[in-house]
């Protein structure tokens, strides 16, 4: 049995508390994968909220909030730790800063070159053409960053369509960060001379709306639950580097069944600490002696000796439960909820029109293993240092996304490496076009070529093979989208 630095059995209290809702092990053994995920995600939101309310200690940092929560309830699920670090209303990473760009912690493909967003604009236009040019169209983006991708995609779409349907397209952005919402507003709705404006909330319900510089109606919502499944609209959805930031659980299959890794706050030992990913400089090596381990209390991972409520997740899926003893895996319950919502949006009309494009990193068809990482100042670091000041990310399970989409009336294509996808959409031609237009400016030409190589290259520090594209359309569409083996029609 693992004990805390104070000598108390810190697993008894949290598990009694976690099963306090009356759901026992015998009941959740019969849960389906989808139903147990819905139950667990809901319970975690309620439990983390109640824990914060219960604490009487004055707190002014996320470290203290998390430490007090663990002292009150015992070790917490990794997903709860990640949710607090990323989206805490006052202290979360995404809710308090703009993390993008050279002065931020990371740079995304849309910020490297407008060519990236232009290729997505071509894909949206080609898919729209292939589906018969539906009139009532809604572009939905999950986690839009600064709005750069959608800006470039819309600009390209409107140019190809000769602006005939520009103001008929409604925009919905799913964004929880007030900082990034304002950046998106300035990018999409303000002319260059009026970038000092701020987005104004429409009402107390958290809805924001405006008009883009192309006169599109645009709305901001905080979660996918706020998007209405309106059968009038054909929905085209983009999720670029969205799924990798969703909270995950980590599990290990033991001789006694699936056990969950939890986050503790105590003095780490070789016996109770999880080895961090190989990229991290903060991992604890089994070869080190105890005298070389930090003697201060820190956040670190511990393996539960008992089943937790979340242990039902890998047990309820044959894909996970068939893995051998000793397997350690990562599962993202929230990805099920978002994928299901995306499926509903692109299958809600009777015309069978709509599509989704998911761009992220992760293995093509295997289960992610110990990929949780922190990202700060463009470098990999421990996910357990400076909570709320470090971006957290984990590989996306593309195969699981495909299974979810297939079960919800959709057909998926890919995942296809980013470099291959961009070439099939015509980025090579676009590079030649831009270089020719700047043939007398050597510096500008070199910038274009450098950006192109970073987007499509498959070497170190290049994005062409690490990032992948997954295309999703309704099953009754009857065509293969461009970028995934299909042909661009009448562009």
C-alpha positions in Angstrom: 0.0 0.0 0.0 1.3 3.5 -0.9 1.3 6.1 1.8 1.7 9.8 1.8 4.6 11.6 3.5 2.5 12.0 6.6 2.1 8.2 6.8 -1.7 8.3 6.1 -3.4 5.9 3.7 -4.3 8.6 1.1 -6.3 6.3 -1.1 -9.2 5.5 1.3 -10.7 9.0 1.5 -10.8 9.9 -2.2 -12.3 6.6 -3.2 -15.0 6.7 -0.6 -15.8 10.3 -1.7 -15.7 9.3 -5.4 -18.2 6.5 -4.9 -20.4 8.7 -2.7 -22.9 9.2 -5.6 -24.1 5.6 -5.1 -22.6 4.1 -8.1 -20.7 0.9 -7.2 -18.2 -1.2 -9.0 -20.8 -3.8 -9.9 -23.0 -1.2 -11.6 -20.4 0.5 -13.8 -18.9 -2.9 -15.0 -22.0 -3.1 -17.3 -21.7 0.5 -18.6 -21.1 1.0 -22.3 -18.0 3.0 -23.3 -20.1 6.1 -24.1 -22.4 6.0 -21.0 -19.5 5.6 -18.6 -17.7 8.5 -20.2 -20.7 10.7 -19.8 -21.1 9.7 -16.2 -17.4 10.2 -15.3 -16.9 13.6 -17.1 -20.0 14.9 -15.2 -18.8 13.6 -11.9 -15.4 15.1 -12.2 -16.8 18.6 -13.0 -19.0 18.4 -9.9 -16.3 17.0 -7.6 -13.6 19.6 -8.6 -16.2 22.3 -8.0 -17.2 21.0 -4.6 -13.6 20.6 -3.5 -12.8 24.2 -4.2 -15.9 25.3 -2.2 -14.9 23.1 0.7 -11.5 24.6 1.2 -11.2 27.3 4.0 -7.6 28.1 3.3 -6.8 31.4 1.6 -5.5 30.7 -1.8 -4.0 32.9 -4.4 -2.2 30.6 -6.8 -3.2 27.5 -8.8 -0.4 25.5 -7.0 -2.3 26.2 -3.7 -5.7 25.3 -5.1 -4.5 22.0 -6.4 -2.4 21.2 -3.3 -5.4 22.0 -1.0 -7.7 19.9 -3.2 -5.4 16.9 -2.9 -5.0 17.4 0.9 -8.8 17.4 1.2 -9.7 14.5 -1.1 -6.4 12.6 -1.8 -4.7 12.2 -5.2 -6.9 13.5 -8.1 -7.4 12.2 -11.6 -4.9 13.5 -14.2 -7.9 15.0 -16.2 -8.9 17.1 -13.2 -5.4 18.4 -12.8 -5.3 19.3 -16.5 -8.7 21.0 -16.5 -7.6 23.3 -13.6 -4.2 24.0 -15.2 -5.6 24.9 -18.6 -9.1 26.4 -18.0 -9.4 27.7 -14.4 -11.4 30.9 -14.8 -8.8 33.2 -13.1 -5.6 31.2 -13.1 -5.8 28.8 -16.1 -3.2 28.8 -18.9 -5.7 29.4 -21.8 -8.0 31.8 -19.9 -5.3 34.3 -18.9 -2.9 34.7 -21.8 -2.3 34.6 -25.5 0.1 31.6 -25.8 0.7 31.8 -29.6 3.5 33.3 -31.6 7.2 33.9 -31.1 6.7 35.7 -27.8 4.3 33.0 -26.6 5.0 29.3 -25.8 4.4 27.7 -29.2 3.8 28.5 -32.9 1.0 26.8 -34.9 0.9 26.2 -38.6 -1.5 29.1 -39.4 0.9 31.5 -37.8 3.8 30.2 -39.9 2.2 31.0 -43.2 -1.1 32.1 -44.7 -0.7 29.2 -47.2 -1.8 26.8 -44.5 -5.2 28.5 -44.0 -5.5 29.0 -47.8 -5.3 25.2 -48.4 -8.0 24.7 -45.8 -10.1 27.3 -47.6 -9.6 25.3 -50.8 -10.7 22.1 -49.0 -13.8 23.8 -47.7 -14.7 25.2 -51.1 -14.0 21.8 -52.8 -16.2 20.0 -50.3 -19.0 22.6 -50.6 -18.9 22.2 -54.4 -19.0 18.4 -54.2 -22.0 18.6 -51.9 -24.0 20.7 -54.4 -23.3 24.2 -53.1 -25.7 24.3 -50.2 -26.9 27.8 -49.5 -27.3 28.0 -45.7 -23.7 27.3 -44.5 -22.2 27.5 -41.0 -18.4 27.4 -40.4 -17.6 26.1 -36.9 -14.1 26.2 -35.5 -13.2 24.6 -32.2 -10.3 26.4 -30.4 -9.6 29.1 -33.1 -6.4 30.5 -31.6 -6.0 34.0 -32.8 -8.5 33.5 -35.7 -5.7 33.4 -38.2 -6.6 30.0 -39.8 -10.3 31.0 -40.3 -9.3 34.4 -41.6 -7.1 32.9 -44.3 -9.6 30.1 -45.1 -12.5 32.5 -45.4 -10.5 34.9 -47.5 -9.6 32.1 -49.9 -13.1 30.6 -49.9 -14.7 34.0 -50.8 -12.1 34.6 -53.6 -12.8 31.2 -55.2 -16.6 31.8 -54.9 -16.1 35.4 -56.2 -17.8 36.7 -53.0 -21.2 35.5 -54.3 -22.1 33.8 -50.9 -19.8 35.6 -48.5 -22.4 37.1 -46.2 -24.6 33.9 -46.3 -22.0 32.0 -44.3 -22.5 32.1 -40.5 -19.4 31.7 -38.3 -19.5 30.0 -34.8 -16.3 29.9 -32.8 -16.0 27.7 -29.7 -13.6 29.5 -27.4 -13.4 29.5 -23.6 -10.6 32.1 -23.3 -11.6 35.7 -23.1 -8.1 36.7 -24.1 -8.2 34.7 -27.3 -11.9 35.6 -28.0 -10.8 39.3 -28.2 -7.9 38.4 -30.5 -10.3 36.6 -32.8 -12.7 39.5 -32.8 -9.9 41.9 -33.8 -8.6 39.6 -36.6 -12.0 38.7 -38.1 -14.2 41.7 -37.4 -12.0 44.9 -37.3 -10.4 46.7 -40.1 -6.7 47.6 -39.6 -7.6 51.1 -38.3 -9.9 49.9 -35.6 -8.0 47.1 -33.9 -8.3 48.8 -30.5 -11.9 47.7 -30.2 -12.9 45.0 -27.7 -15.6 42.3 -28.1 -18.8 43.1 -26.1 -20.9 40.3 -24.5 -24.4 40.2 -26.0 -26.1 39.1 -22.8 -25.5 37.5 -19.5 -25.7 34.0 -21.0 -22.1 34.2 -22.3 -23.0 34.7 -25.9 -20.9 37.1 -28.0 -21.7 38.1 -31.5 -20.6 40.6 -34.2 -20.1 40.8 -38.0 -16.9 39.9 -39.8 -15.1 42.2 -42.3 -16.9 40.2 -45.0 -20.3 40.9 -43.3 -20.7 37.3 -42.0 -22.7 36.9 -38.8 -20.3 35.6 -36.2 -21.0 34.1 -32.7 -18.7 32.9 -29.9 -19.8 30.2 -27.5 -17.8 28.7 -24.6 -18.6 25.0 -25.1 -19.9 22.6 -27.7 -23.1 22.3 -25.8 -24.0 25.9 -26.8 -24.1 25.1 -30.5 -27.6 24.4 -31.7 -28.1 21.5 -34.1 -30.1 23.5 -36.6 -31.2 21.3 -39.6 -31.3 24.4 -41.8 -27.5 24.7 -41.8 -24.8 22.7 -43.6 -22.0 22.7 -41.0 -18.3 22.7 -42.0 -16.1 22.2 -38.9 -12.5 22.8 -38.2 -10.6 21.6 -35.1 -6.9 22.5 -35.4 -4.7 21.5 -32.4 -7.9 21.2 -30.3 -8.0 17.6 -29.3 -4.4 17.5 -28.0 -5.3 20.0 -25.3 -8.3 18.0 -23.9 -7.8 16.4 -20.5 -6.7 12.8 -20.4 -6.6 9.8 -18.0 -3.7 7.4 -17.8 -4.1 3.8 -16.9 -2.0 0.7 -16.5 -3.3 -2.9 -16.9 -2.2 -5.0 -13.9 -2.9 -8.6 -12.9 -5.8 -7.3 -10.9 -7.3 -5.2 -13.7 -7.0 -1.6 -14.9 -5.5 0.9 -12.4 -5.5 4.7 -12.8 -2.6 7.0 -12.4 -3.5 10.0 -10.2 -1.8 13.3 -9.4 -0.5 13.6 -5.8 1.2 16.4 -4.0 3.9 15.0 -1.6 7.5 14.2 -1.4 8.1 11.9 -4.4 9.9 8.6 -4.0 11.1 6.0 -6.5 8.2 3.7 -5.3 5.4 6.1 -5.8 6.3 8.3 -8.7 5.5 7.8 -12.4 8.4 8.2 -14.9 7.6 11.2 -17.0 7.9 11.2 -20.8 11.4 10.8 -22.2 11.3 14.4 -23.5 11.1 15.8 -20.0 14.1 17.0 -18.0 12.2 16.4 -14.8 11.7 12.7 -14.8 12.7 10.5 -11.9 15.0 7.7 -13.0 15.0 4.3 -11.3 18.8 4.4 -11.3 18.9 7.4 -9.0 19.3 7.0 -5.3 16.7 8.4 -3.0 19.1 10.9 -1.7 19.2 12.6 -5.1 15.4 13.1 -5.3 13.9 16.4 -4.5 13.0 16.4 -0.8 10.2 19.0 -1.3 6.6 18.2 -1.9 5.8 18.4 -5.6 3.0 17.3 -8.0 3.7 13.9 -9.4 1.9 10.8 -10.6 1.0 7.7 -8.4 -0.6 4.5 -9.4 -3.9 3.7 -7.5 -3.8 0.2 -5.9 -7.6 0.0 -6.3 -10.1 0.4 -9.0 -11.4 4.0 -9.5 -14.6 5.0 -11.2 -12.6 5.8 -14.3 -11.2 2.3 -14.4 -14.4 1.4 -16.2 -13.4 3.3 -19.3 -10.7 1.0 -20.6 -12.6 -2.0 -19.3 -15.7 -1.0 -21.4 -13.8 -0.9 -24.7 -12.6 -4.1 -26.4 -9.8 -2.1 -28.1 -8.4 -1.1 -24.8 -9.3 -4.1 -22.6 -7.7 -6.6 -25.0 -4.3 -5.1 -24.4 -1.9 -7.3 -22.4 -1.0 -6.9 -18.7 1.6 -4.2 -18.3 0.2 -1.9 -20.9 0.0 1.7 -20.0 -2.4 3.9 -22.1 -3.9 7.4 -22.3 -7.7 7.9 -22.9 -9.4 11.2 -23.4 -13.1 11.0 -22.4 -13.8 14.5 -23.6 -12.8 13.6 -27.1 -15.9 11.3 -27.2 -18.2 14.2 -26.3 -16.7 16.6 -28.8 -16.6 13.9 -31.6 -20.2 13.0 -30.9 -21.2 16.7 -31.1 -19.3 17.1 -34.4 -21.1 14.1 -35.8 -24.4 15.5 -34.8 -23.6 18.8 -36.5 -22.6 17.3 -39.8 -25.5 14.8 -39.9 -28.3 17.0 -38.6 -29.7 18.0 -42.1 -31.6 15.8 -44.5 -29.4 16.8 -47.4 -26.5 14.7 -46.0 -24.2 17.7 -46.4 -21.5 18.8 -44.0 -17.9 17.9 -43.1 -15.2 18.2 -40.5 -11.5 18.6 -40.7 -9.4 17.6 -37.6 -5.7 18.5 -37.6 -3.5 17.4 -34.7 -0.6 15.1 -33.8 -0.7 11.5 -32.5 -0.2 7.9 -33.7 -2.1 6.8 -36.8 -3.8 3.7 -35.4 -2.3 2.8 -32.0 -3.2 3.9 -28.5 -1.1 6.8 -27.1 1.3 5.8 -24.3 2.7 8.3 -21.8 2.7 11.3 -24.1 1.7 14.0 -21.6 4.0 16.9 -21.9 4.4 20.5 -20.8 5.3 23.2 -23.3 6.8 26.6 -22.3 8.9 29.1 -24.3 8.9 26.7 -27.3 10.5 23.9 -25.2 9.3 20.6 -23.7 9.1 20.6 -19.9 7.5 18.7 -17.1 3.7 19.0 -17.0 3.9 19.2 -13.2 5.9 22.4 -12.9 4.3 25.9 -12.6 0.6 24.8 -13.0 -1.3 27.3 -15.0 1.9 28.8 -16.6 2.7 25.8 -18.8 0.7 24.5 -21.8 -0.3 20.8 -21.4 -0.6 18.5 -24.4 -1.0 14.8 -25.2 -1.1 12.8 -28.4 -4.5 12.3 -30.0 -5.9 8.8 -30.4 -7.0 9.1 -34.1 -8.2 5.5 -34.3 -10.5 6.1 -31.4 -11.9 9.2 -33.1 -12.6 7.2 -36.2 -14.5 4.6 -34.2 -16.6 7.3 -32.6 -17.4 9.0 -35.9 -18.3 5.7 -37.5 -20.7 4.8 -34.6 -22.4 8.2 -35.1 -23.4 8.2 -38.7 -20.1 9.5 -40.3 -17.3 8.2 -42.5 -13.7 9.3 -41.8 -10.7 9.5 -44.0 -7.1 9.5 -42.9 -5.3 10.4 -40.8 -3.0 11.7 -43.6 0.4 13.4 -42.8 0.2 17.1 -43.1 2.9 17.4 -45.8 1.1 14.9 -48.0 -2.3 16.6 -47.5 -1.0 20.1 -48.2 0.7 18.9 -51.4 -2.5 17.3 -52.6 -4.4 20.5 -52.0 -1.8 22.4 -54.1 0.6 24.1 -51.7 3.5 23.5 -54.1 1.7 25.5 -56.8 0.9 28.3 -54.3 4.6 28.5 -53.3 5.6 28.9 -57.0 2.9 31.6 -57.4 4.0 33.6 -54.4 7.7 33.3 -55.3 7.1 34.5 -58.8 5.2 37.5 -57.5 8.2 38.4 -55.3 10.9 37.4 -57.8 12.7 40.7 -57.3 12.7 40.4 -53.5 15.2 37.7 -52.4 14.5 38.0 -48.7 10.7 37.6 -49.1 11.2 34.6 -51.4 13.4 32.9 -48.8 10.8 33.5 -46.1 8.1 31.8 -48.3 10.3 28.8 -49.0 11.4 28.5 -45.4 7.7 28.5 -44.2 6.8 26.0 -46.9 9.5 23.6 -45.8 8.6 23.8 -42.2 4.9 23.1 -43.0 5.5 20.1 -45.3 9.0 18.8 -44.3 9.4 15.6 -42.5 12.7 16.2 -40.7 13.6 17.5 -37.3 11.6 20.5 -36.2 9.4 20.2 -39.3 5.6 19.6 -39.2 5.0 17.5 -42.4 4.8 14.1 -40.7 4.1 14.9 -37.0 0.8 16.6 -37.7 -2.0 14.7 -39.4 -5.4 15.5 -41.1 -8.6 13.5 -40.5 -11.5 14.2 -42.7 -15.1 13.4 -41.7 -18.3 13.5 -43.8 -21.8 12.0 -43.4 -21.9 8.3 -44.5 -24.5 9.0 -47.2 -22.4 11.6 -49.0 -21.0 9.1 -51.5 -17.6 10.7 -52.4 -14.0 10.8 -51.2 -12.9 14.3 -50.1 -10.0 16.0 -51.8 -6.8 15.6 -49.7 -7.7 12.0 -48.9 -7.6 10.5 -52.4 -10.6 12.4 -53.9 -10.5 14.9 -56.8 -11.3 18.6 -56.6 -14.4 19.2 -58.7 -14.9 22.2 -60.8 -12.6 24.6 -58.9 
